[in-house]
Amino acid sequence: MAQVLVRQVEDTVVEALKRKAAARGASLEAYVRDLMTRDAAESREAIAARLRARLAGQPLSPVDSTTLIRQHRDGLGEGA
């Protein structure tokens, strides 16, 4: 099997990964290996589906474009 060495990882990232690994009863090495294995196997379609599911029902923008359009239109009508 191949080995991977990742340099210059922020200490906060390593600590967060250690906590997550410990919460699952795994070593940091095993946890990161599992993350990499799952990520490498996930297709673009699966990633897109997962993101669509996560964002379902949420507006793409916190701003209601209908309101902005009406405000802009009304503002233009006043100046014309």
Secondary structure, DSSP 8 states (H G I E B T S, - for coil): -------S--HHHHHHHHHHHHHTT--HHHHHHHHHHHHHH--HHHHHHHHHHHHTTS-SSSS-HHHHHHHHHHHHHHH-
